[in-house]
Amino acid sequence: MIDKLFIFLQCIIPQHWLSCQIYRITRCKIPLIKNLLIRTFIKLYRVDLSIAAENDPDRFIHFNDFFIRQLRSDARTIDQAPDSIVSPVDGMISQIGAIEHDRVVQAKGEYFSLSTLLGGDEALALNFTDGEFSTLYLSPRDYHRIHMPVDGRLKKMIYVPGKLFAVNQRTVRHVPNLFARNERVITLFETQAGPMALIMVGAIFVGSMETVWHERTITPPYGKAIQTWDYDGDLLLKKGEEMGRFNMGSTVILLFGKDRVHLDDQRFAGKPVQMGQAIGKITD
């Protein structure tokens, strides 16, 4: 009953309007307000600032500056094996394993369509049919910059408008096709393992996403139509290099093609990971 009420409230609230208000609040530079927000958040979520490049909470420009804080250069180690695939984020691997033709696991007994996730582009979805995927959830306390799992050349970016449901376990279990309904930014790379998609999924209050190559945040503003940017592949990002960030956090989904990689589902399903930690290998 509580779960149903929680989801019902998300359906009736103005998700994008509220997210815009949070966007503004998290950029407030008034010291009394931004310091109170930051210190309250640190205490509530037990954020570890000892691994951050800046560990004085009062020195951040505003709350979002704190939220996308950089880590110390020695805080994370990038696995350097030539065939390794590393976690792009600090977070929890909620799902990992095989894509069943066009079906991707959302939760136990729940699936969503690969082509729908990719904005209805069936030709694009064929690159990942029967491939492998991983869904990584970032909690509020986590580091919120996103890094490359492997070396990759940027080929395309797609913005898909949608809802902004929460992406916690309760909602994932009860909202059908959640990740294919929420707003998302799809980035496509050509890699040693063939095509790779890294998808940033927005959520309630946390719908602001950006990449290192785009001149501004992709969201907001929130659009009503799919937008596509094509690239010529000149931008090469190395494994472990920053590629984007959530200005408030959410979920990352990785997609690889058939018989190109092996993601270690036996070891990592349902487990926390750190950015740079090997979670699989390139097999082709």
N, C-alpha and C positions, 0 to 999 in steps of 0.2 A: 504494500500500500504506500509506504514511504517512497519507494523507488518511482512508482507511477506518479505520485504528486510532484516529485522532484523534476521529472521529465515534462509533466504537464506545464509546470511553471516556466520551464525553458521554452516551451512552444508558444506561450502567450506573451512573454516579455519582448520588448523591442531590442533584439539582440545587437543589431548593428549600432543603433543609437547609443545604447549603454556602453558598447565597446569604444565608441568615439569619445564619450565622456571620460572613460578610464584613460584613453590615450592622452587627453589634455591634462588630466590630473597628474599622470606620471611624468609630465614634462614641466611641472611647476617648479620654479627656481627659488621661491621664497624659502629661505633657510629654515625657519621654524616648521613649515609644513613638510618640506621634502626630507628634512632630518628625522622628523617624527615618523613619517611613512617608512623610511628606510630602517630605522632602529626597531620599529614595531614588527616589520616584516622579518628582520633577522632573528628576533626573539621568537616569533610565532613559528617560523619554519626551520629554526636552528641552522641558519646559513653559516657555512664555514668560510670566513673571509681570510683565513690565514694562507689560503692558496691563491688568493687574488693578487693581481699586480698592485692594486690600491686597497689597503686594508683599513683605512680610516673612513668609517661610514659618513662622516660629515664633509668629506672632500669631494664627493660625487656631485656633479652639476645638478642633477635631479634624480628622481627615482628610477627612470628608465636607464640612465647612465650607470646606476648601480646594478640594475637587473641584467644588463648586457656586459657586465664587467669582464675585463680580460683576466686571464689566469697568469700567474708567474710563469716564466719561460721554462722552469724546471718542474712545474706542477703535473704535467702529463708527458708520457713517453709515447711516441708514435712507433708502432711496430714496423721495422724496416725490411722484413722479409719480402723479396720481390713479388711473391704470389699472394701476399696477405691482403685481406679486406678488413679495414678497421672500422670501429664504431665511429660514426660522424659526430656523436654527441655523448654527453653524460646523461644517463637515463636508465630506464627499465625496458628490457626487450619483452614486450607484451605478447608478440607473436613472431615466429620465425620458421621458415621451412619452404615447402614446395607450393607453387601456384598450381592449382588443379584446373588445367586448361584455362578458363577465363574466370575462375573463382579464387578469391583470396580470403583467408580466414580472418574474421573480425574478432570473434570470441567463440567459445565452445558451442558448436552447432549453428553459428551465425557466419554468413559469408557475404561478400559484396563483389560486384562485377569489376573486373580489371578494366574493361573498356569504359565503364561509367566513371571509375576513378580517374581515368585519363581524359576526361572531358568529352566522352563519347567518340573518341578517335579510334575506330576499330583497326585501322591500318597501323597506328602506333602501338596498340595493344598487342598485335601479333609479334612484336619484338620480344615480348615478355611472357607469351603464352607457354604454360608448362615450365616456366622458369622458377626462380627462387626469390623470396622476399623477406623483409624484416620490418616490423613495426616497433618503433622506439618512442616511448612516452617520457616526456620531460616533466618532472615535478616542479613546483614553484621554487624549491631550494636549489635546483640544479643550475649548472653553467649553461647559458642559453645561446652560445655561438655554435654554429654548425660548420663542420669541417669535411673535407673530401675523404671518402672511404678508400679510394684508389686514385691514381693519376687519371685525369680526364680532360678532354677538350669540349668546351661548351658548344652545343649545337642549337638548342632551342629552349625557350622559357614560355610557359603557358599559365595564365591566370584564369582560374575557374571560379566564378562567383558561387555563393551558396550560403547555407545556414552557418550559425556559430554555436552549435551545441557544445557543451562541455565534453571533454574526452577522457574523463576518469572511468574507472572500471564499471561503476554503476551504469553510466550512460552507454558505454560500449556494449554492455550486455543486453540493453533493452531498447536501443534505438537502431532499427534496421538500416543497413547501408550507411552507417554514420560517416565513415571517412570518404565515401563517395557522395555525400550530401553536403558536408561542410566546405566552406571556402578553402581554396588551396592554391599553392604555387608549385607547378611541376617544372623541374629543371632536368634537361636531357643532356647527357654527355656521351661521347665516344671514348671507350676505354680499352685497355688490354683484354678485358672480358667482354668486349662488344658493347652494345648500347646499355646504358645505366640510367635509370630515373631516380632522382632524389626529390621527394615530394614533401613540402612543408604544409601541414594541415592546420588551419586556424581553429580557434575555439572561442567560447564566450569570454569576453574581457581581454582576450589575448590574440586578436585577429590582425595584429600589425607585423608584417613580414618584410624583409628586405634581403637583397643579395649584394655582394661586394662589387659587382659590375654595373648595377643599375643605379641611375643618378639620384633616385629618391626611394622612399618606402613604396613598395608595391601596393600595400594596403595599410591604412586608408590612403586615398579615398576608396570606398567600396563600389565596385562596378556591378553592372547588371548583365554584361555580356562577356563571353570568353575573349581574352586578348592573347595574341601570340607574338613573340619576338624571335626572329631567326638570327643565328650567328654563323660566322664562316669557319669557326673552329680555331681561330687564331689564339683564343684565350685558353692556355693550358694551366690548370690548377693541379698542383702536386698533392699526393696523399698526405693528409694531415693539415693542409692549408685551409684557412678559413674561406667559406663560400657564401655564408649568409648568417642571418640571426633572426630569432623571434624577439620582438620588442616586448612581448610578454610570451610565455612559453606554451608549447603544445606538443605536437607529435610529428615525427619524421617517418616516412615510409620509403624503403629502398626496394628497387626492382632490378633484377638481372634476368638475362635470357636463358633459354633451355640449354642445359649441359655446359654452361660456361663457368659456373661457380658452385662451390659447396659451402653453404652457411651452416654453422655448427649448432643445429637445433637441440641436439642431445645435451650439450653443455650450457647453452645460454637461454633456452626457453624459460621465460618468467624470471630471469635473473637481472640484477643491476650490472651496468657496464660503464666504463669510463671512455671518454674520447681518446682515440688512438689505440685502444685495445683490439687485438685481432679477434674477429668474430667469424672468420671463414677464409677460404682460399679460392684463388682463380684456378680452374681445372683445365681450361683450354688455352 
